[in-house]
Amino acid sequence: MDTRRLIFFLMLLWAIGAHGGNRADLQQCAEVQLRIAGLFNVGTATLHLADCADAERILESVPKQFSLELARDMKGQDLIDSANDTLVDNLDLGSRDDLPAELACLANAYVDAESGEQFDVVYEPDTRLALYRNGELLEECADQGRGAEYFNIWFGERPFHRRLRDRLLSQALESSG
């Protein structure tokens, strides 16, 4: 293989890997900048669905992906704590120990990340719940029937950021036609 073909092949593999968390059968339905207190840009969130109209059923067992490209460095432990606490609150559980296995599996998988990096949470009903960082699989958890509930973090009654939830869902429904 000549050098140009090798470079092209490596670039193609990189391009596929850089977006490894994105499922080919999902379309981007919404994109919103996440700001805290209206001042601090945390990053850009995107919602991917097979059909943007599925935003009406976001907490049901429909294929979906939530992505966040960070605009600032984040500690993995802060992300772990936020994911666990938001799930416990939205699912009305007594403690983190009460989280269903597939939810705890993913909630505890976050790692430190720097500005510009991206996390993708992918849900495939009855199959898996997965977390990617920059297209690299960090954790994959078997869906045992409650994997869709992980999205309560962003779309539940008491989400991480209410305005983010509302804007993502509104955009997705508007783009569904």
C-alpha positions in Angstrom: 0.0 0.0 0.0 1.5 3.3 -1.0 1.9 6.2 1.5 -1.1 8.2 0.3 -3.5 5.3 0.6 -2.2 4.5 4.0 -2.7 8.1 5.2 -6.2 8.1 3.7 -7.0 4.8 5.4 -5.7 6.0 8.7 -7.7 9.3 8.4 -10.8 7.3 7.6 -10.3 5.1 10.6 -9.8 8.2 12.8 -12.9 9.9 11.5 -15.0 6.8 12.2 -13.4 6.4 15.7 -13.8 10.1 16.5 -17.5 9.7 16.3 -17.8 6.1 17.5 -20.5 7.0 20.0 -22.8 8.2 17.3 -25.2 5.5 16.0 -25.6 5.6 12.3 -29.4 5.1 12.5 -29.9 8.2 14.8 -30.2 11.7 13.6 -29.2 14.9 15.5 -32.5 16.4 16.5 -31.4 19.3 18.8 -28.3 21.2 19.9 -28.1 23.6 22.8 -25.3 25.4 24.6 -25.3 24.5 28.3 -24.8 27.6 30.5 -24.9 27.7 34.3 -26.3 30.8 35.8 -26.4 32.3 32.3 -22.7 33.0 32.5 -20.6 29.9 32.5 -20.5 27.9 29.3 -20.2 24.3 30.3 -20.5 22.9 26.7 -22.8 22.0 23.9 -25.4 19.3 24.3 -27.0 17.4 21.5 -29.9 14.9 21.3 -30.0 12.2 18.7 -33.0 10.1 18.0 -34.2 7.6 15.3 -37.2 9.9 14.7 -37.1 13.4 16.3 -40.8 12.9 17.2 -39.6 10.4 19.7 -38.7 13.4 21.9 -42.3 13.1 23.1 -41.3 9.6 24.5 -37.8 10.5 25.6 -38.0 8.5 28.8 -39.4 5.4 27.2 -37.5 2.6 25.5 -36.6 4.3 22.3 -33.1 4.4 20.8 -31.3 7.7 21.8 -28.1 9.4 22.4 -27.2 12.4 24.5 -23.9 14.1 23.8 -22.0 16.8 25.6 -19.0 18.5 24.2 -17.2 20.2 27.1 -16.2 23.9 27.0 -14.3 23.5 30.3 -12.4 20.8 32.2 -14.5 18.5 34.3 -13.5 16.1 37.1 -14.8 12.6 36.6 -15.9 12.4 40.2 -18.0 15.5 39.8 -19.8 13.9 36.9 -20.2 10.7 38.8 -21.7 12.5 41.8 -24.0 14.5 39.6 -25.2 11.5 37.6 -25.9 9.4 40.7 -27.6 12.2 42.7 -29.8 13.2 39.8 -30.9 9.6 39.2 -31.6 9.0 42.9 -33.6 12.2 43.0 -35.6 11.6 39.8 -36.3 7.9 40.6 -37.3 8.7 44.2 -34.7 6.2 45.6 -33.3 6.3 49.1 -29.7 6.3 48.1 -27.2 5.4 45.4 -27.2 1.8 46.7 -30.8 1.5 45.4 -29.9 2.4 41.8 -30.7 -0.4 39.3 -27.5 -2.2 38.2 -27.4 -0.8 34.6 -27.9 2.8 35.8 -25.2 2.5 38.5 -22.9 0.8 36.0 -22.9 3.9 33.7 -23.3 6.6 36.3 -20.0 5.5 37.9 -18.1 5.3 34.6 -17.2 8.9 34.0 -13.6 10.0 34.0 -11.8 13.3 34.0 -12.1 15.2 30.8 -10.7 18.4 29.3 -12.3 21.2 27.4 -13.1 20.1 23.8 -13.7 16.5 24.8 -17.1 14.9 24.2 -19.1 12.3 26.2 -21.8 10.3 24.4 -24.4 8.3 26.2 -26.0 5.8 23.9 -29.1 3.7 24.7 -30.2 0.7 22.6 -33.4 -0.7 24.0 -33.2 -4.3 25.4 -29.5 -4.3 24.4 -27.2 -1.8 26.1 -26.5 1.5 27.7 -23.0 2.8 26.8 -20.7 5.7 27.6 -18.1 7.0 25.1 -15.5 9.7 25.5 -14.2 11.1 22.2 -15.5 8.1 20.4 -13.8 5.6 22.7 -16.0 3.2 24.6 -15.6 3.7 28.4 -18.3 1.5 29.6 -21.1 -0.7 28.3 -23.9 -2.0 30.5 -26.5 -4.6 29.6 -30.0 -3.1 29.5 -32.0 -5.2 32.0 -35.2 -3.2 31.3 -34.4 0.1 33.0 -31.7 1.6 30.8 -34.0 4.2 29.4 -34.3 5.7 32.9 -30.7 6.9 32.7 -31.9 9.8 30.6 -33.8 11.2 33.6 -30.5 12.9 34.3 -31.3 15.3 31.5 -35.0 14.8 30.8 -36.6 13.8 34.1 -38.9 15.8 36.3 -35.9 17.1 38.2 -33.2 17.2 35.5 -29.6 18.4 35.9 -30.6 21.6 34.1 -34.3 22.3 33.4 -33.8 24.9 30.7 -31.5 22.5 28.8 -34.2 19.8 29.0 -36.9 22.1 27.7 -34.8 23.5 24.9 -33.5 20.2 23.6 -37.0 18.6 23.6 -38.6 21.7 22.0 -36.0 21.8 19.2 -36.3 18.1 18.6 -40.1 18.3 18.3 -39.8 21.3 16.0 -37.4 19.5 13.7 -39.8 16.5 13.5 -42.1 18.5 11.3 
